[in-house]
Amino acid sequence: MYTKPQRCQDCDGGIIHGDGRCSHCHGSAVNLNLASDVPQCLFCKGTGVCTTCQGTGQYPPQPDEDQRIHTLFNP
């Protein structure tokens, strides 16, 4: 059963779908933690892109429990 992708919850913003930016550095790729000596964002590795959806703003939903059980026992 195919389900439509949903809005990525880890993106920085967006209403219908995410904006694809890293929520930790807000897409700037700069480490906003002033106590750190690492210049680039540690979560997106300096790309500014959300690592969960790879910048698409949408993420496929997790399959429901019944579908996972069916997949496990019926290969």
Contact map, one row per residue, 1 for C-alpha under 8 A:
111000000000000000000000000000000000000000000000000000000000000000000000000
111100000000000000000000000000000000000000000000000000000000000000000000000
111110000000000000000000000000000000000000000000000000000001100000000000000
011111000000000000000000000000000000000000000000000000000001100000000000000
001111100000000000000000000000000000000000000000000000000111100000000000000
000111110000000010000000000000000000000000000000000000000111100000000000000
000011111000000111000000000000000000000000000000000000001110000000000000000
000001111110000011000000000000000000000000000000000110001110000000000000000
000000111110000001000000000000000000000000000000000000000000000000000000000
000000011111000000000110000000000000000000000000010100000000000000000000000
000000011111110001111110000000000000000000000000010100001000000000000000000
000000000111110001111111011000000000000000000000010000000000000000000000000
000000000011111001101010000000000000000000000000000000000000000000000000000
000000000011111111100000000000000000000000000000000000000000000000000000000
000000000000111111000000000000000000000000000000000000000000000000000000000
000000100000011111000000000000000000000000000000000000000000000000000000000
000001110000011111100000000000000000000000000000000000001100000000000000000
000000111011111111111000000000000000000000000000000000011100000000000000000
000000000011110011111000000000000000000000000000000000111000000000000000000
000000000011000001111100000000000000000000000000110011111000000000000000000
000000000011100001111110011000000000000000000001110000100000000000000000000
000000000111000000011111111010000000000000110001111000000000000000000000000
000000000111100000001111111000000000000000000000010000000000000000000000000
000000000001000000000111111000010000000010100000000000000000000000000000000
000000000000000000000111111111110000000010000001000000000000000000000000000
000000000001000000001111111110000000000000000001000000000000000000000000000
000000000001000000001111111110000000000000000011100000000000000000000000000
000000000000000000000000111111000000000000000001000000000000000000000000000
000000000000000000000100111111100000000110011111100000000000000000000000000
000000000000000000000000100111110000001110000101000000000000000000000000000
000000000000000000000000100011111101011111000000000000000000000000000000000
000000000000000000000001100001111100000010000000000000000000000000000000000
000000000000000000000000000000111111000000000000000000000000000000000000000
000000000000000000000000000000111111100000000000000000000000000000000000000
000000000000000000000000000000001111100000000000000000000000000000000000000
000000000000000000000000000000101111111000000000000000000000000000000000000
000000000000000000000000000000000111111000000000000000000000000000000000000
000000000000000000000000000000100001111111000000000000000000000000000000000
000000000000000000000000000001100001111110000000000000000000000000000000000
000000000000000000000000000011100000011111001100000000000000000000000000000
000000000000000000000001100011110000011111111111000000000000000000000000000
000000000000000000000000000000100000010111111100000000000000000000000000000
000000000000000000000101000000000000000011111100001000000000000000000000000
000000000000000000000100000010000000000011111111111000000000000000000000000
000000000000000000000000000010000000000111111111000000000000000000000000000
000000000000000000000000000011000000000111111111000000000000000000000000000
000000000000000000000000001010000000000010011111100000000000000000000000000
000000000000000000001100111111000000000010011111110000000000000000000000000
000000000000000000011100001010000000000000010011111001100000000000000000000
000000000111000000011110000000000000000000010001111111100000000000000000000
000000000000000000000100000000000000000000110000111111100000000000000000000
000000010110000000000000000000000000000000000000011111000010000000000000000
000000010000000000010000000000000000000000000000011111111110000000000000000
000000000000000000010000000000000000000000000000111111111000000000000000000
000000000000000000111000000000000000000000000000111011111000000000000000000
000000000000000001110000000000000000000000000000000011111110000000000000000
000000110010000011110000000000000000000000000000000011111110000000000000000
000011110000000011000000000000000000000000000000000010011111000000000000000
000011110000000000000000000000000000000000000000000110011111100000000000000
001111000000000000000000000000000000000000000000000000000111110000000000000
001111000000000000000000000000000000000000000000000000000011111000000000000
000000000000000000000000000000000000000000000000000000000001111100000000000
000000000000000000000000000000000000000000000000000000000000111110110000000
000000000000000000000000000000000000000000000000000000000000011111110000000
000000000000000000000000000000000000000000000000000000000000001111111000000
000000000000000000000000000000000000000000000000000000000000000111111100000
000000000000000000000000000000000000000000000000000000000000001111111110000
000000000000000000000000000000000000000000000000000000000000001111111111000
000000000000000000000000000000000000000000000000000000000000000011111111100
000000000000000000000000000000000000000000000000000000000000000001111111110
000000000000000000000000000000000000000000000000000000000000000000111111111
000000000000000000000000000000000000000000000000000000000000000000011111111
000000000000000000000000000000000000000000000000000000000000000000001111111
000000000000000000000000000000000000000000000000000000000000000000000111111
000000000000000000000000000000000000000000000000000000000000000000000011111
